[in-house]
Amino acid sequence: MNGRQSSAWWLPVEGFVGVSAALLMTWAARFVHVDPMVRVGQVSGLAGLQLVLLLAMGGTVGLLLLVMRRWPVLPLQFGAAIFAGLSSGVLAAAVSLALRGTPWPLGGQGGDAGVLQGWAFNIIHGQPIDDTYPPLFPHLLGWYTRHFTDGDPGHALKIVSLVFIALLGPTAYVAWRLILPPLWALGIGVTASLPLADPYKPYTTIVLVGLLPVLAKLLQLIQRSQLLGRRRAAVLGAVVGAVLGLLFLLYSGWFVWSAAGLVLMGFVLLVRQWRTHGTPALVTALLLVGSAGAVFVAVSGFYLTRFLSSAGGAVDRYCYFDVYTEPSYFTMWGGDMPGGLGLGAWPQPGEIGGVGLFAVVLLVGAAAALVVGPRNSVVLATAAAAASAFLMRYWYASHMWKDQAVMLYPRTNQQLLYCFVVLTGLALFLGVERLLERRHRTVPREHPERPGRTPRRYALASLCALGLLIGMAGSSTGSRYMPEPAARIDSTGNLAHTAQVLRGLNGVCSPYADAAQCVDPVPPAVFDQAAKIRKDQENQQKPEYRVLSCQEGGSPYPHAPKPTPTTTQGAGRLETLVEALVRG
């Protein structure tokens, strides 16, 4: 049923196949010719992408139907990898369609998009950037700007973001294939990543979907340390540490939410290894953890030092919609736009004491996973990450009024939803494995199936069902990011609309936008000046101000005295560049 041992060495090839499928699906958007600024054109374009997706998935299933007659395992691995790539490739294609005709990314030069462009400009001109923000993505953007877009950071951010959007599915699949067989890696890991897709800042969710299975693999290695030689333990620890270091450099937020629970769980497992298998197993496990920690520090230590030194003084007051919602609700991510869903209608009232049935299913699934897999490393890692996120979430939310700071606690919505969907999937996976093991023990067979073999009809039926889910999720998410001609500032459709009506650095506007609505961009050379203007404005604020206000007059919080001034974190949480220049 699992197929893990016989196919482990094919994992890099599976990753290559998944990435290729994702990029090819993204590239297919260029053959869908519609006007993205008109809703009929948007619907037609989304349908065209679904047609391409359907043909790609149908062709894959048809090929598997033929090849699996001779090779039952290997073709299934590649089929699952293709579907994983298509899962995020269709969303990247939809975003590419929304941005057709404009060189700008979602958001144009506003918000986080503008700040990232400013940092890329500073990097290629040898100027410093915010040293508290993870540096990998800004430097990657700066490198691409220098070598491929002739110094235009906006165009570079559009291309790089589309690539990162497309990589979400393959990343989730490859990371979960470290632990799960192909169909389960697709059905659990990739499916759990679907509600997390964030085309505006796609690199953050890539870290989340990759971090959890890598940490689970580390806990699994600790549990099996008695079976590892010390040299092998050191090598495996170094590999895990390098991966964790790169993820930390790409985005560090999920490490903050997960650290407490996973560190405690790691300590518990070390003690268990010592008590169960003796001192030699403990020494091997400590060597594994020490090797991982040493390589992690070697890879990310320069940023980790700055991150820890600024943790006490960094304050984030960026207030968006989810800040105002009921704090125990996590089963859907409202996004980090200022508002628009309506506080009175969100979250939707549930059937059981205000709790919806979907949340109940997730809680039942989590409980079932803990019952059937109390010692399973993936269950332990996921449960520890969820518990840690709950703890940090309620800690920061309970201090929000006292400290006058948000500290991005609603971002734990994404981590909690991801963890609970994963736990529900793991409950099903472990339950099925237990039933199959019992069946093999109680019902002898004359010709037992080889380990790793999945009946072809089950595999293909599962792929078809997952394919429909993937297509529907990609179309739904992509539709929300289509341009809205009369979009509100708090709408995700406004991000693409802003890019469409922003002239390029050459002065040319998108052919799909109304020329009368087009506005001139801010020259990249003044990005740093805009950041200084914002900082001066913050330092000159009056003693009394409207705290945590999402929009003027729209905050439920009353006036309050300003706390002791502290430095702000992450320019991406500040006002848009254009607004800053106007105010200056």
C-alpha positions as CSV (number, residue, x, y, z in Angstrom):
1,M,0.0,0.0,0.0
2,N,2.7,2.5,0.8
3,G,5.3,2.2,-1.9
4,R,7.8,4.3,0.0
5,Q,10.9,2.1,0.2
6,S,10.9,0.9,-3.3
7,S,10.6,4.4,-4.8
8,A,12.5,6.7,-2.5
9,W,15.3,7.3,-5.0
10,W,12.8,8.6,-7.6
11,L,11.8,11.5,-5.5
12,P,14.0,14.2,-7.2
13,V,12.6,13.0,-10.6
14,E,9.0,13.2,-9.2
15,G,9.8,16.8,-8.1
16,F,11.1,17.7,-11.6
17,V,8.0,16.2,-13.2
18,G,5.7,18.2,-10.9
19,V,7.5,21.5,-11.4
20,S,7.5,20.9,-15.2
21,A,3.7,20.3,-15.1
22,A,3.1,23.4,-13.0
23,L,5.2,25.7,-15.3
24,L,3.7,24.2,-18.5
25,M,0.2,24.8,-17.1
26,T,1.1,28.4,-16.3
27,W,2.6,28.9,-19.8
28,A,-0.7,27.6,-21.3
29,A,-2.4,30.8,-20.1
30,R,-0.9,32.7,-23.1
31,F,-3.1,30.7,-25.5
32,V,-6.4,31.8,-23.8
33,H,-7.3,35.1,-25.5
34,V,-9.8,37.1,-23.5
35,D,-10.2,40.6,-22.1
36,P,-9.4,40.2,-18.4
37,M,-11.0,43.5,-17.4
38,V,-14.5,42.3,-18.4
39,R,-16.3,39.7,-16.3
40,V,-17.5,37.7,-19.3
41,G,-13.9,37.6,-20.5
42,Q,-12.8,36.5,-17.0
43,V,-15.3,33.6,-16.9
44,S,-14.5,32.6,-20.4
45,G,-10.8,32.6,-19.6
46,L,-11.2,30.5,-16.5
47,A,-13.3,28.0,-18.5
48,G,-10.5,27.9,-21.1
49,L,-8.0,27.1,-18.4
50,Q,-10.2,24.4,-17.0
51,L,-10.5,22.9,-20.4
52,V,-6.7,22.8,-20.7
53,L,-6.5,21.3,-17.2
54,L,-9.1,18.7,-18.0
55,L,-7.3,17.6,-21.2
56,A,-3.9,17.4,-19.3
57,M,-5.4,15.3,-16.5
58,G,-7.4,13.1,-18.8
59,G,-4.3,12.4,-20.9
60,T,-2.3,11.6,-17.7
61,V,-5.0,9.2,-16.5
62,G,-5.3,7.5,-19.9
63,L,-1.5,7.0,-20.0
64,L,-1.5,5.6,-16.5
65,L,-4.3,3.2,-17.4
66,L,-2.0,1.6,-20.0
67,V,1.4,1.7,-18.3
68,M,0.2,0.5,-14.9
69,R,-0.7,-2.8,-16.3
70,R,3.0,-3.6,-16.3
71,W,4.5,-1.3,-13.7
72,P,2.0,-0.7,-10.9
73,V,4.0,1.7,-8.7
74,L,6.4,3.9,-10.7
75,P,3.8,5.4,-13.1
76,L,1.5,6.3,-10.2
77,Q,4.3,8.3,-8.6
78,F,4.7,10.4,-11.7
79,G,1.0,10.7,-12.2
80,A,0.5,12.0,-8.7
81,A,3.5,14.4,-9.3
82,I,1.8,15.7,-12.5
83,F,-1.5,16.3,-10.7
84,A,0.4,18.1,-7.9
85,G,2.0,20.5,-10.4
86,L,-1.3,21.1,-12.2
87,S,-3.0,22.0,-8.8
88,S,-1.0,25.2,-8.5
89,G,-0.2,25.6,-12.1
90,V,-3.9,26.3,-12.9
91,L,-3.9,29.1,-10.2
92,A,-0.7,30.6,-11.6
93,A,-2.3,30.5,-15.1
94,A,-5.4,32.3,-13.8
95,V,-3.3,35.1,-12.1
96,S,-1.3,35.4,-15.4
97,L,-4.5,35.8,-17.2
98,A,-5.6,38.5,-14.7
99,L,-2.4,40.4,-15.3
100,R,-2.3,40.1,-19.1
101,G,-1.2,43.2,-20.8
102,T,0.5,44.8,-17.8
103,P,4.1,44.4,-16.6
104,W,3.1,44.9,-13.0
105,P,2.5,42.2,-10.3
106,L,-0.7,42.0,-8.2
107,G,-1.0,45.3,-6.3
108,G,1.2,47.3,-8.7
109,Q,3.5,49.4,-6.6
110,G,1.3,49.4,-3.5
111,G,1.6,47.7,-0.2
112,D,4.0,44.7,0.1
113,A,4.5,44.5,-3.6
114,G,5.9,48.1,-3.7
115,V,8.1,47.5,-0.7
116,L,9.6,44.3,-2.3
117,Q,10.3,46.3,-5.5
118,G,12.0,49.0,-3.4
119,W,14.2,46.4,-1.7
120,A,15.1,44.8,-5.0
121,F,16.1,48.2,-6.4
122,N,18.2,48.9,-3.3
123,I,19.9,45.5,-3.6
124,I,21.0,46.0,-7.2
125,H,22.3,49.4,-6.3
126,G,24.2,48.3,-3.2
127,Q,21.9,49.9,-0.6
128,P,20.7,48.3,2.6
129,I,17.2,46.8,3.2
130,D,15.2,46.0,6.3
131,D,17.4,43.6,8.2
132,T,14.5,42.1,10.2
133,Y,12.8,40.7,7.1
134,P,13.8,37.3,5.7
135,P,16.3,38.1,3.0
136,L,16.1,35.3,0.6
137,F,13.1,36.4,-1.5
138,P,14.2,40.1,-1.8
139,H,17.7,39.0,-2.9
140,L,16.3,36.5,-5.4
141,L,14.1,39.3,-6.7
142,G,17.0,41.6,-6.9
143,W,19.1,39.0,-8.8
144,Y,16.3,38.5,-11.3
145,T,15.8,42.2,-11.7
146,R,19.5,42.7,-12.5
147,H,19.8,39.9,-15.0
148,F,16.5,39.5,-16.7
149,T,14.3,42.6,-16.6
150,D,16.8,45.4,-17.2
151,G,16.5,46.9,-13.8
152,D,12.6,46.9,-13.7
153,P,11.7,45.4,-10.3
154,G,8.0,45.5,-11.0
155,H,8.2,43.2,-14.0
156,A,10.6,41.0,-12.2
157,L,8.2,40.6,-9.2
158,K,5.4,39.6,-11.6
159,I,7.4,36.8,-13.2
160,V,9.0,35.6,-9.9
161,S,5.6,35.6,-8.2
162,L,4.0,33.6,-10.9
163,V,6.7,31.0,-10.6
164,F,6.3,30.8,-6.8
165,I,2.5,30.4,-7.2
166,A,3.1,27.5,-9.6
167,L,5.6,25.9,-7.2
168,L,3.1,25.5,-4.3
169,G,1.7,22.2,-5.4
170,P,5.0,20.5,-6.3
171,T,6.6,21.8,-3.0
172,A,3.8,20.3,-1.0
173,Y,3.9,17.0,-2.9
174,V,7.7,16.5,-2.7
175,A,7.8,17.5,1.0
176,W,5.1,15.1,2.0
177,R,6.6,12.3,-0.2
178,L,9.4,12.2,2.4
179,I,6.9,10.5,4.6
180,L,3.8,9.4,2.6
181,P,3.2,7.3,-0.5
182,P,2.3,9.1,-3.7
183,L,-1.5,9.2,-3.6
184,W,-1.6,10.1,0.1
185,A,1.0,12.8,-0.4
186,L,-1.3,14.2,-3.1
187,G,-4.5,13.7,-1.2
188,I,-3.2,15.0,2.2
189,G,-0.3,17.4,1.5
190,V,-1.5,19.0,-1.7
191,T,-5.2,19.1,-0.7
192,A,-4.3,20.8,2.6
193,S,-2.3,23.4,0.7
194,L,-5.3,24.4,-1.5
195,P,-7.0,26.8,0.9
196,L,-3.6,28.5,1.7
197,A,-2.9,29.7,-1.8
198,D,-2.0,33.4,-1.6
199,P,-1.0,34.8,-5.0
200,Y,-0.1,38.1,-3.5
201,K,2.8,36.8,-1.4
202,P,3.1,33.2,-2.6
203,Y,6.5,32.5,-1.0
204,T,5.1,32.6,2.5
205,T,2.7,29.6,2.0
206,I,5.4,27.6,0.2
207,V,7.4,27.7,3.5
208,L,4.4,26.6,5.5
209,V,3.5,23.6,3.3
210,G,7.2,22.5,3.2
211,L,8.1,23.2,6.9
212,L,5.7,20.8,8.6
213,P,6.7,17.6,6.8
214,V,10.4,18.4,7.1
215,L,10.0,18.8,10.8
216,A,8.0,15.6,10.9
217,K,10.8,13.9,9.1
218,L,13.2,15.1,11.8
219,L,11.0,13.8,14.6
220,Q,10.8,10.5,12.7
221,L,14.6,10.2,12.5
222,I,14.8,10.9,16.2
223,Q,12.3,8.1,16.9
224,R,14.4,5.7,14.7
225,S,17.8,6.8,15.9
226,Q,18.5,3.3,17.3
227,L,18.5,2.0,13.7
228,L,20.8,4.7,12.4
229,G,24.6,4.7,12.4
230,R,26.2,7.8,13.8
231,R,27.7,8.9,10.5
232,R,24.3,8.5,8.7
233,A,22.6,10.4,11.5
234,A,25.0,13.3,11.1
235,V,24.5,13.4,7.4
236,L,20.7,13.2,7.6
237,G,20.6,15.9,10.3
238,A,22.8,18.1,8.1
239,V,20.4,17.7,5.2
240,V,17.4,18.5,7.3
241,G,19.2,21.5,8.9
242,A,20.1,22.9,5.4
243,V,16.5,22.7,4.2
244,L,15.2,24.3,7.4
245,G,17.7,27.1,7.1
246,L,16.7,27.9,3.5
247,L,13.0,27.9,4.5
248,F,13.8,30.2,7.4
249,L,15.6,32.6,5.1
250,L,12.6,32.6,2.8
251,Y,10.0,33.3,5.5
252,S,10.4,33.0,9.3
253,G,6.9,33.6,10.6
254,W,5.8,29.9,10.7
255,F,8.9,29.0,12.7
256,V,7.8,31.5,15.4
257,W,4.3,30.0,15.6
258,S,5.6,26.4,15.6
259,A,8.7,26.6,17.8
260,A,7.4,26.1,21.3
261,G,5.4,23.0,20.6
262,L,8.0,21.3,18.4
263,V,10.9,22.0,20.7
264,L,9.0,20.5,23.6
265,M,8.0,17.5,21.4
266,G,11.6,17.0,20.4
267,F,12.7,17.0,24.0
268,V,10.0,14.4,24.9
269,L,11.1,12.1,22.1
270,L,14.7,12.3,23.1
271,V,13.8,11.3,26.7
272,R,11.7,8.5,25.3
273,Q,14.6,7.2,23.2
274,W,16.8,7.2,26.2
275,R,14.4,5.3,28.3
276,T,13.4,2.8,25.6
277,H,16.6,2.2,23.8
278,G,19.3,3.4,26.1
279,T,22.2,5.8,26.0
280,P,23.6,4.8,22.5
281,A,20.2,5.7,20.9
282,L,20.1,9.0,22.8
283,V,23.7,9.8,21.7
284,T,22.8,9.1,18.1
285,A,19.6,11.2,18.3
286,L,21.6,14.1,19.9
287,L,24.1,13.8,17.1
288,L,21.3,14.0,14.6
289,V,19.7,17.1,16.3
290,G,23.1,18.7,16.8
291,S,24.0,18.3,13.2
292,A,20.7,19.7,12.1
293,G,21.1,22.7,14.4
294,A,24.7,23.4,13.4
295,V,23.9,23.4,9.7
296,F,20.7,25.5,10.3
297,V,22.8,28.1,12.1
298,A,25.5,28.0,9.4
299,V,22.9,28.6,6.7
300,S,20.7,31.2,8.4
301,G,22.8,32.4,11.3
302,F,23.5,35.9,10.0
303,Y,19.7,36.5,9.7
304,L,18.8,34.6,12.8
305,T,21.1,36.9,14.9
306,R,19.4,40.0,13.6
307,F,15.9,38.4,14.0
308,L,16.5,37.5,17.6
309,S,18.1,40.8,18.5
310,S,15.1,42.8,17.1
311,A,12.4,40.5,18.4
312,G,11.9,42.5,21.6
313,G,11.5,45.9,20.0
314,A,9.8,45.1,16.8
315,V,6.1,45.9,16.8
316,D,3.6,45.3,14.1
317,R,0.3,47.2,14.1
318,Y,-0.9,46.4,10.6
319,C,-4.6,45.9,11.1
320,Y,-6.6,43.9,8.5
321,F,-9.9,42.2,8.4
322,D,-9.2,39.0,10.5
323,V,-7.9,41.2,13.3
324,Y,-11.5,42.1,14.1
325,T,-13.1,38.7,13.9
326,E,-13.8,36.3,16.7
327,P,-10.4,34.9,17.7
328,S,-11.2,31.2,18.0
329,Y,-12.3,31.0,14.3
330,F,-9.6,29.6,12.0
331,T,-11.4,27.4,9.4
332,M,-11.1,30.0,6.7
333,W,-8.6,32.7,5.9
334,G,-10.1,36.1,5.3
335,G,-6.9,37.5,3.9
336,D,-4.8,40.5,4.9
337,M,-6.8,43.2,3.1
338,P,-8.4,45.9,5.3
339,G,-12.0,44.5,5.2
340,G,-15.0,44.1,3.0
341,L,-16.6,40.8,4.1
342,G,-18.6,42.5,6.8
343,L,-17.9,41.9,10.5
344,G,-21.6,41.1,11.0
345,A,-21.5,38.3,8.5
346,W,-18.1,36.8,9.2
347,P,-17.5,34.2,10.3
348,Q,-20.8,32.6,9.3
349,P,-22.7,31.3,12.4
350,G,-22.2,27.6,12.9
351,E,-24.7,24.9,13.7
352,I,-23.3,23.8,17.0
353,G,-22.9,26.7,19.4
354,G,-21.7,28.9,16.6
355,V,-19.2,26.3,15.4
356,G,-19.7,25.0,11.9
357,L,-19.8,21.4,10.8
358,F,-16.6,21.7,8.9
359,A,-14.8,22.7,12.1
360,V,-16.4,19.7,13.9
361,V,-15.2,17.4,11.1
362,L,-11.6,18.8,11.5
363,L,-11.7,18.3,15.3
364,V,-13.0,14.8,15.0
365,G,-10.3,14.0,12.4
366,A,-7.6,15.4,14.7
367,A,-8.9,13.3,17.6
368,A,-9.0,10.2,15.4
369,A,-5.4,10.8,14.2
370,L,-4.2,11.0,17.9
371,V,-6.1,7.8,18.6
372,V,-4.8,5.7,15.7
373,G,-1.3,7.3,15.6
374,P,-0.2,8.4,19.1
375,R,3.4,7.6,18.3
376,N,3.4,8.5,14.6
377,S,6.0,11.2,14.0
378,V,3.8,13.1,11.5
379,V,0.8,13.2,13.9
380,L,3.1,14.3,16.7
381,A,4.7,17.1,14.7
382,T,1.4,18.3,13.3
383,A,-0.3,18.3,16.6
384,A,2.6,20.1,18.3
385,A,2.6,22.8,15.6
386,A,-1.1,23.3,16.0
387,A,-0.9,23.5,19.8
388,S,2.0,25.9,19.6
389,A,0.1,28.1,17.1
390,F,-3.0,28.2,19.4
391,L,-0.8,29.2,22.3
392,M,0.9,32.0,20.4
393,R,-2.3,33.1,18.8
394,Y,-4.2,33.6,22.1
395,W,-1.2,35.1,23.8
396,Y,-0.8,37.9,21.3
397,A,-4.5,38.4,20.8
398,S,-5.1,38.7,24.6
399,H,-2.3,41.4,24.8
400,M,-3.4,43.3,21.7
401,W,-5.2,46.0,23.6
402,K,-2.6,46.3,26.3
403,D,0.4,46.4,23.9
404,Q,-1.5,48.2,21.1
405,A,0.0,45.7,18.7
406,V,-1.4,43.0,16.4
407,M,1.9,41.1,15.8
408,L,0.2,39.3,12.9
409,Y,-1.5,36.8,15.2
410,P,-4.3,36.2,12.6
411,R,-1.8,34.6,10.3
412,T,-2.0,31.5,12.6
413,N,-5.4,30.9,10.8
414,Q,-3.4,29.5,7.9
415,Q,-1.2,27.2,10.0
416,L,-4.1,25.9,12.2
417,L,-6.3,25.2,9.1
418,Y,-3.4,23.4,7.4
419,C,-2.5,21.4,10.5
420,F,-6.1,20.3,11.1
421,V,-6.7,19.3,7.5
422,V,-3.5,17.3,7.6
423,L,-4.5,15.6,10.9
424,T,-7.9,14.6,9.4
425,G,-6.1,13.2,6.3
426,L,-3.6,11.3,8.5
427,A,-6.5,9.8,10.5
428,L,-7.9,8.4,7.3
429,F,-4.5,7.2,6.1
430,L,-3.5,5.5,9.3
431,G,-6.9,4.0,9.7
432,V,-6.7,2.5,6.2
433,E,-3.2,1.1,6.8
434,R,-4.4,-0.5,10.1
435,L,-7.4,-2.1,8.3
436,L,-5.2,-3.5,5.5
437,E,-2.7,-4.9,8.0
438,R,-5.5,-6.6,9.9
439,R,-6.8,-8.0,6.7
440,H,-3.5,-9.4,5.6
441,R,-3.1,-11.1,9.0
442,T,-6.6,-12.6,9.1
443,V,-7.3,-13.5,5.4
444,P,-4.4,-15.5,3.9
445,R,-3.9,-15.2,0.2
446,E,-2.4,-17.5,-2.3
447,H,-0.9,-14.6,-4.3
448,P,-0.5,-11.7,-2.0
449,E,0.1,-8.3,-3.6
450,R,3.7,-7.0,-3.5
451,P,4.3,-4.2,-1.0
452,G,3.7,-0.8,-2.5
453,R,1.1,-2.0,-5.0
454,T,-2.1,0.0,-5.2
455,P,-5.0,-1.5,-7.1
456,R,-5.3,0.3,-10.4
457,R,-9.0,1.1,-10.2
458,Y,-8.6,2.7,-6.7
459,A,-5.6,4.7,-7.8
460,L,-7.2,6.1,-11.0
461,A,-10.5,6.8,-9.3
462,S,-8.7,8.7,-6.6
463,L,-6.8,10.7,-9.2
464,C,-10.0,11.7,-11.0
465,A,-11.7,12.8,-7.8
466,L,-8.6,14.8,-6.7
467,G,-8.3,16.3,-10.2
468,L,-11.9,17.7,-10.0
469,L,-11.1,19.1,-6.5
470,I,-7.9,20.7,-7.8
471,G,-9.6,22.3,-10.8
472,M,-12.4,23.7,-8.7
473,A,-10.1,25.1,-6.1
474,G,-7.8,26.7,-8.6
475,S,-10.7,28.3,-10.5
476,S,-12.4,29.6,-7.3
477,T,-9.2,31.2,-6.0
478,G,-8.2,32.6,-9.4
479,S,-11.7,34.1,-9.8
480,R,-11.3,36.1,-6.6
481,Y,-8.1,37.7,-8.0
482,M,-9.6,38.8,-11.4
483,P,-9.6,42.5,-11.9
484,E,-12.7,44.4,-10.7
485,P,-13.2,47.6,-12.7
486,A,-15.0,49.3,-9.8
487,A,-13.1,47.4,-7.1
488,R,-13.0,48.5,-3.5
489,I,-9.7,49.1,-1.8
490,D,-10.4,46.1,0.4
491,S,-11.0,43.6,-2.5
492,T,-8.5,41.1,-3.7
493,G,-9.8,42.0,-7.2
494,N,-8.4,45.4,-6.7
495,L,-4.9,44.0,-6.7
496,A,-5.1,43.0,-10.4
497,H,-7.1,46.1,-11.3
498,T,-4.4,48.4,-9.8
499,A,-1.8,46.6,-11.9
500,Q,-3.9,47.0,-15.0
501,V,-4.3,50.8,-14.7
502,L,-0.7,51.5,-13.8
503,R,1.4,52.5,-16.7
504,G,4.7,50.7,-17.2
505,L,8.0,52.5,-16.7
506,N,8.0,53.1,-20.5
507,G,4.7,55.1,-20.1
508,V,2.5,52.5,-21.8
509,C,-0.7,51.3,-20.1
510,S,-2.3,47.9,-20.5
511,P,-4.3,47.6,-23.7
512,Y,-7.3,46.3,-21.7
513,A,-7.5,49.3,-19.4
514,D,-9.3,52.6,-19.9
515,A,-6.6,55.1,-20.9
516,A,-8.4,57.8,-18.9
517,Q,-8.0,55.7,-15.7
518,C,-4.3,55.0,-16.1
519,V,-1.9,56.5,-13.6
520,D,1.9,57.1,-13.7
521,P,4.1,54.8,-11.7
522,V,6.5,55.9,-9.0
523,P,10.1,55.8,-10.3
524,P,12.1,53.0,-8.6
525,A,14.8,55.5,-7.6
526,V,12.4,57.2,-5.1
527,F,11.3,54.0,-3.3
528,D,13.9,54.5,-0.6
529,Q,12.8,58.1,-0.2
530,A,9.2,57.0,0.3
531,A,10.2,54.6,3.0
532,K,12.0,57.5,4.8
533,I,9.0,59.7,4.5
534,R,6.8,57.0,6.1
535,K,9.3,56.6,9.0
536,D,9.4,60.4,9.7
537,Q,5.6,60.5,9.7
538,E,5.5,57.7,12.3
539,N,7.9,59.5,14.6
540,Q,5.9,62.7,14.4
541,Q,2.5,61.1,15.3
542,K,0.5,62.9,18.0
543,P,0.3,61.6,21.6
544,E,-3.3,60.5,20.9
545,Y,-4.3,58.5,17.8
546,R,-6.8,56.0,16.5
547,V,-5.2,52.7,17.2
548,L,-5.3,49.6,15.0
549,S,-7.7,51.3,12.6
550,C,-8.3,49.3,9.4
551,Q,-10.0,52.2,7.7
552,E,-10.9,55.7,8.8
553,G,-13.9,55.6,11.0
554,G,-14.2,51.8,10.6
555,S,-12.3,50.7,13.7
556,P,-14.3,49.2,16.6
557,Y,-11.4,50.4,18.9
558,P,-11.8,53.7,20.7
559,H,-9.1,56.4,21.1
560,A,-6.3,55.3,23.3
561,P,-3.0,56.9,24.4
562,K,0.0,56.1,22.3
563,P,2.3,53.5,23.9
564,T,6.0,54.1,24.2
565,P,7.4,54.5,20.7
566,T,9.1,51.5,19.3
567,T,10.5,50.6,15.9
568,T,8.1,49.1,13.4
569,Q,8.6,45.8,11.8
570,G,8.3,44.9,8.1
571,A,7.6,47.8,5.8
572,G,5.1,45.6,4.0
573,R,2.7,46.3,6.8
574,L,2.7,50.1,6.1
575,E,0.7,52.3,3.8
576,T,1.2,52.2,0.1
577,L,4.1,54.0,-1.6
578,V,1.9,56.3,-3.5
579,E,0.0,57.4,-0.4
580,A,3.3,58.0,1.4
581,L,4.5,60.2,-1.4
582,V,1.3,62.2,-1.6
583,R,1.3,62.8,2.2
584,G,5.0,63.8,2.0
